[in-house]
Amino acid sequence: MSTPTAAAPSVDATARARDLLGVSRLTNSALTSWLHGLPGVDQVGCEARAAGLGTRSIKTTSKAWGIDTAISMIDLTTLEGADTPGKVRGLCAKALTPDPTDLSTPRPAAVCVYGDMVPTAREVLGQSGVNIAAVATAFPSGRALMPVKLADTRDAVAAGADEIDMVIDRGAFLSGDYLTVFREIAEVAEACVREDGSRARLKVIMETGELVTYDNVRRASWLSMLAGGDFIKTSTGKVSPAATLPVTLIMLEAVRDWRDLTGEMVGVKPAGGIRTSKDALKFLVTVSEIAGDDWLDPHWFRFGASSLLNDLLLQRQRMAIGAYSGADYVTDDSPSLY
């Protein structure tokens, strides 16, 4: 009995890829030629530029804006095997009221949970405007048959997920089987369509810590956009290194160049290891300098994080009143890279 694999992607995804690649038939050979024809990444130059951007000084007024902007960009996350409905309810309550001492505090963009916790999250969040992102496609490994990955996605969407965070098949990618990765992303994108024709946004997790080279990060970014990803995301938060400035810089270059090529914007989500306000502000400076200010919006840039929110709230208090009022409301975050 043959092993189920990804079916042919939608006609639209395939036709779009053929047009962009300038080929009459989408094959792995065509994808390989195109992806390996992308400019190589200058590792030394990339890391030096990221380091330079990370040392930029920020004025107090800009810092206050940056802290509020960063809060509004967070996907507040719990992705542990020990997650309970009570923990998810607490996470959602934190998203609705990040700082009970200051109701002007922005809300995070979304909460990010496992698919089976989507109904619990929806009970608390309702139509508050805080989105529900669900991980899917056998997160975090991505090691499952395609029917399982698609069922995982459809179940989360049917339960009320606004966004799906999928993981690519890194084994296929590293083996040079780009067509399989393309097909999987395209099929999952189709599975994000609801019965009423609306669709959940798709974030494609590349797990950059396993991609070995910066060139592979660039190729995976372009492949994910070509196949229909609405966001490209660094990491699951389960592998180290997770989100780094150099990797995020490469991804920002990719979405910038994708818009130049197609006229369309794709979002970027660094996830894992971003824990402090100082970290977040470095990323916002990099977004502005590399992709442009259009991406300084929660619709186009997110932080996958849990502990980051706590530090942003404490720094926000310090700037507002000159001292910390206390952290009684600060939650005990899960012990992961998030």
N, C-alpha and C positions, 0 to 999 in steps of 0.2 A: 504494500500500500504506500503510495507516495505521500510525502510530507506536505501539508498545506503551506503554501507560500503566499506572498502578496499577489493579489490579482492585478491585472492591468489597471493603471490609474485612470481617472476620468478622462474623457475625450478632451475637455477643456485644459486640464493640467498637462496632458501629453502634447496637445497642439501648441500650447503656450511655450512649452520647453523646446519643441521642434523649431518654432519661430525664432526664439532667442538664440538657439544654437546654430540655426541656419542649416538644418538637416531635414531630410524627408522622412526619416524613421528614427525614433528614439531608441538607442541601443546603449549598452554599457560602454562600448567602445567610444561612442559619440560623447557620452558624459565624461568619460575619462580624459579624452582629448581636450574637452572644454575646461574641466576643472584643473587639469594639470597645466593648462595654458594661462591660468591666472598668474599675475605677477607674484614672485616669491616674496616672503616676508624677511626683511632685514632684522634678524633677531637682536643684534646689538643696538641698532637704531631704534627699534620698537621699544625695547626696555628702557633705553635712555630717555626717549620722549615721554613715556609713561611716568618715569621717575621725576622728570622735570615738571610735568603737570601736577604731580602729587605734592610738590613743594610750594605751589602757588599760595600766596597769602590772600586772605579773604577779609574784607572790611566787615565791621560789626553789622551794618545794615544788610549787607549781602549774606552774611552768615545767618541772620535771623530768617531771611527769605529762604535760604538753602535748607535750614532745619525744617521749616514748615513744608517745603516742597518735597524733601526726602520722606517725611512722614506720609505725605499723600501718595507716595510712590511705592509704599511697602506692600508686598504680599505677605501678610502676617501668617506664619507657617507653623504647623505641627505635623510632622510626618514620622511618627515613631510607632513601633509595633505595640507599644503599651498605651496608645491613645484610647481614651474612653469618651463616651458621649459627654460626660461632665467636663472633661478637659476641653473638648471642642466648644461647648457652650461658654466656658470661661474665656476662651480665645476670642469668640465672636462678641462677647460682652465687652472685652477690651477694645476690639475694633470699633464698636459703636461709641464707646466713651473712653478714649485713650487716657485722658487725664480728668478725673472727676473734679479736680480743683480748678480747672480752667476749661470751660465748655467751648471756648473758641478754638481749641486745638483741632487741627484737621484730622479726619479719619483716614486710615490706610485705604489703599485702593481695593484690596481684596483680602480674604483669608484663603489659605491654601491647605487642603486636607486630602485624605484618602477618599476615594469615590464612595465608599460605604458610609462616610460621615457627612455627605452632602445634605441628606434630608435633615439631619440634626442642625447643621449650620443654617439651613434655610429657615427652620423654625425660629431661630433667634434673630437672624438678619432680616427676614422678610424682604420687603422692597426698599430697604434703607439706602440703597445706592452703593453699599459695600458689596463688591462682587464675590462670588464663590468660585475659586479655582480648584480643580480636582486633578490629582496626578492619575495617569492612566498608562495603558500599554505595558503592563507588568513592571511598573516602577519598583525599584530603581534600576534593575538589571536590563530590562527590555527583552529578557529571554523567555519567550513564549511563542506559541503558534499564532499566526495572524488572526484566525477567528477569535481567539481568546483576547487579543489586543483590541480588536474591533468591538467585541461585546463589552469589554471593560470601558471603552470610550462611550458607547451608546448608553450603557447603564448610567454613567455619571451625568451625561447630558439629559437623559430622561428624568433623572432625579432632581434636576434644577441647576446643574453647574453652568456658570456663565463663561467659564474658560477651562480649557483642557491643557494640562502640561504633560506632553508625551515624551518618551525617551527614544532616541534612535537606536538601531541595532549597530552598536560599535564594532562588533565582530565583522559584520558585513562591510561596514565602511573601511575598516583597517585592512580587510582582505581585498579592497578595490572593487567590491560589488556595489557600485554606486546606484545601479538601476534598482536593486532591491530596496535600498534605503529610500530612494525617490518614490517608489511605489508604495512603501509603507506610509510615508508621510502623506502622500496624496490620498490614500484610502482613509487614513485617520481623519484628514480634513473633511472628507465626504461624510464620515460618521459623526461629525460635529454639527451636521445640519439637522434641525428639529423638524417635527411634523408640519409645523406652520410655515416652514421655509426659512425661518431665521436660523442663525447658527452661533454656536459657541466659538470664541476666538481660540486659536491653536497656538500654543507656545511649544517650540521644538527644543528639547533639552539635548545638547550635543555631548555632554559629559567631557568637557574639554581637558580635564585632568587625565583622561585615558587616551586622548588623541595624539599624544607623543610630541608633535611638532606644531609650530605656529602655522606652517603651510597647511596642515590638516585642519586647523581651526578655521582658516580662511575658506578652504574648500567645503567643509561641512556647513559653514554659514551660507555660502552661495547655493549649495545643494538644497538646504532647508527652505530657502526663499523660493527657489525655482519650483519646488514641489508644492508650495502653497502655505507655508508657515506664516502666521501673522506676527509672531515673535520668534527670535532666536534667543536661547537661554543657555547660560554656561554649564550649569551643573545640577545634579540631584541634591547636593549637600551631603552626600554619603561618601564621596571620594575626595581625597586631597592630592594636589591642590584643587581648590574650587574656583571661586571668582577672583581673578587677579586683574590688576589694571592693564598689563600688556595684552592679555587675552581679550578683555573688554574693548580695548582700543582697536584691536583687529576687527572685532565684530561691528563696532561703530563705523569703521571705514567701510565695511561690507554693506551695511544698510544705507549709508550715504551714497555709495557708488551704485547700489541697486536703484535708488530713487533717481539718480542721474540717468540710468539706463532705461527705466520703465515708467518713471513718473509716480511710482507708488512707494509709500512709506511702510516699513516693517519695524516692529518694536524690538528692544533689547532688554534682557533681564539677567543681570549678574546675580547669582545665588550661592550662598555658602561662604562663611568666613567674614562677612561684612558686619561688624559688631558695634562700631563706634560712630559718633557724629563726624569725627575727623575722617574716618574711612569714607562715609557717605559723601561728604563734601568733595573729596578727591575725585570720586566718580562723577559727580555733577559737573565739576570743572572739565573733566575729560569729555563728557557728553557735549558740552557747549563748544569746546575747541575742535573736536573731531567731526561730529555729525552736524552740529548746529543747534540753535536754540529751539527749533521746532520739536526736537526730541525731549526737551525739558518739560514734559507733560506726562501724567500718569497713564495716558492712553498709549504712550510710545516708549516709556522707560519705567522699569520696575526694579525693586530690590527684593529678592527672595530672602527673608530674614525673620528671626523671632526676637533675639536679644537686642537687635539694632533699635527697635522702637523704644525700649526702656532708656537707652542712653540719650536718644534724641529728646525724649520727654524731660529728662533731667537737665540737659543743656538748655532746653527751651525755658524751663523754670528759672535757671540761673540767670539767663539773659533778661528775663522779665522782671524778676524781683531781687536779683543780686545774691540769691542763696537758694539752696535746695530746700524745698518745703517738706521733704521726706519722701520715701519710696514705698509707703505702705500699700499703694495700689499696684506696684510693679509685680508682675507675675513671675513665677519660677519657670524659666524656659527649659525646653527639652534639651538633653545633652547631645546635640548633634552639631555639625558644622554650621547650621543655621544660627 
